[in-house]
Amino acid sequence: MIAAVYHGPEDLRVEQWPTPSAAAGEIVLRMEYASICATDLRIIRGAHRKYGPGTVRVPGHEVVATIAELGSGVNGRYQVGQRVFVAPNIGCGHCLQCRRGQNNLCADYSALGITMDGAFAEFIKVPAAFLEQDNLIPFDPSLDGAEIALAEPFACVLHGQDALRIGSEDVLLIMGPGPIGIMHVIAARAAGVKKIVVSGKSPERLQMAMAAGADRVVNILEETLRNVIAAETEGRGADLIVVATGVREAAEEAPALAAIRGRVNLFAGLPSKEPTISLDANLIHYKELIVTGTTGCSTDDCRRSLEMISSGVVDLAPLISARYSLDRATEAIGAVRAGSVLKVALHNRGKEDL
């Protein structure tokens, strides 16, 4: 089969790769759509902690697929030809975090495309634990698989917004108008937030944020963000702030932009070589700020995300800028890196142009 395989930093090869087969309790999936995210770019740079020296692995974890083969002993919930969304994270199943439904925080977690071969391939083998923990989720087969594949990053967004406790009178500032920042706009608008301000440097992406439901966008190369937030909140500051960019200065500035008792979510991680930031402890203390961090998503988050997309509560289709055949994976990744697109979906339909 064809797969896009990581062989080392900046060495992703589209090549022939062994086609997996299903052992007892396992399932083999035929990839339908697999979208590319910032984590995949970090993997390809050689900057992901789970891709150490010598790792050769297939990335990709945002995926919709069709069941191609059932291993012996797989129960009747699954049938060959069934379309499924794959929640990519599995935990050990017995630690405190797993028992609380927080499998994304399991110290011994595994994940498709992170610790095992993933979705940038024609076929994907999922181990028995994926079935035992209900990570394969059927959905309405009439829906667009490329949009359904976005249920994973949108689940991460919902997980982050849970920490903010959004209220109907809140003003939300989203720092960073990338795909995740725009998903935060969509999720917050669905949650009924009062006002959304998005800041960043790309005029094109700021326009996309406005189209997605932002009330005000701020190009920080042209306007002073602190002045805009003061004007938009009658001097109060933002009740909610999502730092959706891995830029140190944004994380450091957030407490100064927050209102009294504001909630700040450090959604984006920083480069592992420079993860330290400076925060004004007095701002946090005297404003009684709540500063949170969230990472990834649980399987329950994925189910909630999938339901919102499937029922039409949110529309993520406009985020899909392009669809590339799997054999053009390196070209697709180049487009994502260039910043000229939002979300790119790889598809497994040969060289068919979608």
N, C-alpha and C positions, 0 to 999 in steps of 0.2 A: 504494500500500500504506500501511498504518498504521505509524508509527514514533514512538518517544519520542526527540525530537531536542533536543540541547543547543544553545541559542542564546546563552548567556552565564551568568554566575553567578546561580543561583537562577531560571533561566529554562529549564525543561525543558518542551517542548510535545509533546503527543500530537497528531499531525497527519498529513496526507497527504504522502508522500515518494516520490520516483521509485523505481519497482520496477527493480532491477538486472537486467541480462542478462549471460550468460556469453560473454566473448570467447574467443579461442583459448587453450587451456590452463587456463581458469578453470572454476569451479563456482559455481552459485547454490544456496544452501541455503534450505529453509523452516524457520524457527525453530520448535522444538517446545517447549523450556523454556530460559529464561535466568534465572539467579538473580542477585540483587542483593547486592553486597558493599560493604565500606567504601571501596574505591577508587572505585566508582561514586558514592558519597556525596561523596567528595572532589572528583570531577569536577564534580558538580552545584553544589557550593559555589564553584567557580571556583578551586580550590586545587591543581589538577594541572598540572604543568609542561608536559605535552603538549597542554593545552587553553589556549593563549594567547589574548590579546584578539582578537576577531573570529572565533574558531573556531565553526563550525556543524557538528556531527557527531553520529552516533548512538552512544551508549555501549553497554556490555555485552560481557562477555568470558567468562562462565561459561555455556557453551551446549551443548545437544544439539539436533541438527537432522536433517532428512531431505533427501537430495539431490533438488533439484527440476529442475535443468538442467545438462547437461554441455556445456562448450565444445568446439569441434573440437580433436582431438588428445589429448583426455584418455584415458588408457589404461584397460584393462579392469578395473582393480582397483575401480573405482567404477561404480555403476549408479543410475539414477533410482529413487527409492523407498527407497534404503539409508539406515539410521539411522547417524549418526556423532557421536562426541564430537569437539569442536574444541579442540586444544591451541592457545592463542591467541598464543603468542610465536614470531616467526621472526627469525632473525639474518641477517647478510649471507652466511653460508655458507662464508666463507674465512678469517676472522680466527682468531687463536689460540683465543679462547673458543669460537667455533663448532666448530672442529676438535676441541675437547675435549668437545663435547656440552653446552656451557654457553651455549646460545643466548639465555638470559634475561639474560646479562651482556654481550652484544654491544653495542659502542658505537653501532652503526648498526641497532639492533633495530626491528622493527615489531610491532604487536600489534593484534589485533581489538578494536575498541571503545576503543582508546587513540590510535593514530595513524591509524586508518581506521575507517570506519563499522562498527558492531558489531551486537550481538545483540538490542537492544531494538527489533526491527523484524520484520515478517512474513517478509521475505526478506533474505538476507545474501550478498553476493558475496565469495568468497575468491580471492585472486590465485593465479597459477600457482606462486609460491614455496611456498604452503601445501601443494600437492600434491608438489612436488619435495622438500620437507623432511618429508614424511609427517606432517603436522599433523592430517589428518582420519583419525580412528581408529574403524573399525567396532566395534560391540559387540553382545552378545546382544540381539536385538530384543525379547525378552520382558521385559527389565528396565525399571524405572521411570526414564524419562528425567530426571525432576526430581532423583532421587538421583544419576544418572550425571553430571549437570551439575556436581555438587559435587566431581567428580574434580579440577577445577582448583585450588580452594582447598585441598583435601586434599593435592594434590601440593606446594603451597607449604609445608604443614606437614611433610611428609616431608622436603623439602629442608632445612628448618630443623633437624629432628631429626637428620639426617645429621651436622650439625656438632657435635652433642652426644655422639655415640658412646655411646648408651644401653647400660648394663650391667644384669644381672639383680639386682644388689645395690644399685642406685642409688635414691636418693630424689629425686623430681622436684618442683619447685615451678613452678607455672604462674601467672603474675601476669596476671589478666584473664580473666573467665569469659564472654567473648563467643563468637560462633560459632567463631572461630579457636582460642580457648583451649580450647573443648570438643572441637574436632577434635584438638588436641594431646593431650587426655586419651585419646581413642579410639586415636590412633596409638601413644601410649606404652604403653597397656595391651596392644595387639597386639604391641608390641616386647618385652614381658616385664619392664618396669621393676618394681622392688620395691614402691614406694609413691608415690602421687601426692597432692600437696597443691595446692589451687587457692585463690587469694585474689582478693578483689574487694569490691564494695560492694552489688551487687544480690542480695537474698535469693533471688529467683526464678531468676536465672541460676546462682547457686551451687548451688541444688537441682538444676538441670539438669546441672551438672558432676558432682554426686554420682551422679545417675542414669546418667551416661555412663561411670562407672568410677572417679571420684576416691575416695580413701580418707578424705580430710579436707578440709573447706572452711573458709575463714577470712573472715568479714566484718570487714574492716579498720576499719569504723566501730565495732565492738564488741570486737574483740580486737587485741592487739599481735602483729603477724605475726612479729616476731623471737622472741618468747617461744614461740609455737606451733611454729615451726621448730626451736627448741632442744629443745622437749619431744618432738617427733616424730622427732628424729635423735640423741637422747642427747647433745645439746649439740654435735654435729659440724657441723651446717649442711647445707644441701641440696647434693647432689652435682651436680644439674642444675637450671638455672633457665631458663625461657622467659619473656621479657618480652613478653607478647602484648597489651599496651595501650600506646597512644601517650601515656603520661603520664610526664613527666620524672622525677618523684619515684620511680616504680617502677624505672626504669632506674638511677637513682643509688643506690638502696637495695640492688640485687641483689648486688654484691660482698660486702656485710656479711652477707648471708644465706647465702652460699655456703660449702661445706666446703673444707678444704684440697684443692687440685687440682680444685676444682669447675669446671664448664663452664657458661658463661652465654651464652645466645643472645638478642641484641637483635632479636627477630623483627619487632616493630612499629616503623615509622618515627615520627618526631616531626613536628609541623607545620613546614613549610619556613621559616616566619618565625622560629621559635625552635628550631633543631635541636641546640643545644649543651647538653651536660650536664656536671656535675662528677663525676669518679670519684676515689676514694681510691686513688692509685697504689700506696701502700704495701700496701693490702689485696691488690691484684693481684700485687704483687711477692712479698710474704712468704707468701701462700697458694699461689703458683704457679697462679693462676687462668688459665683460657683464656676470653677474651671474644670472641665472634664476632657477626657480623651476616649475615643472609641476606635475599635479596630475590627474590620471584617464584618461578618454577619453570621447569625445562627441559621439553622435549618428552619426554625419557626419564623425568623425574619424573612426568609426566602418565600415561605408559603404566603405570608401576608402580602409581600410584594407582588407575587404572582397573581393573587386574587385581585389586587388593585388594578393591575394591567389588564387582566382577563375581563374584568367587569366594566372597563372603560372609565374608571374613576380617574386614572391618569393616562395620558397619551405620550409614550416615549418614542414613537415612530419618527418624529421630526429630528431626533438626535442622530439617526442613522444617516451619515453623510454619503457612504459608499459601501458597495458589496464587491468583494474580490474573490475569485476562485482560489482554492487552497494552494494551487501551484504558484500563485502570485503573492504568497505570504510576505516575502521580504519587501516587495513593492508596497504592499498594504501597510506594513510597519513603518516604512519610510514616509508614507503620507501622514500617518499619525504623528510621527516625530516632527514633521515639518509644521504641525499645528494648523494645517489648512483644512482639517476635517474635525468633526466631533467624535462620533463612534464609527468604527469600521467593522463590518461583519465579514468574516471569511465564510465561504459556502462550499459545499461538497457536491457540486453538480457539474463536475468536469470543468471545461473551459467556457461554459455557458455564461454569457454576459447578462447580468441582472441589473 
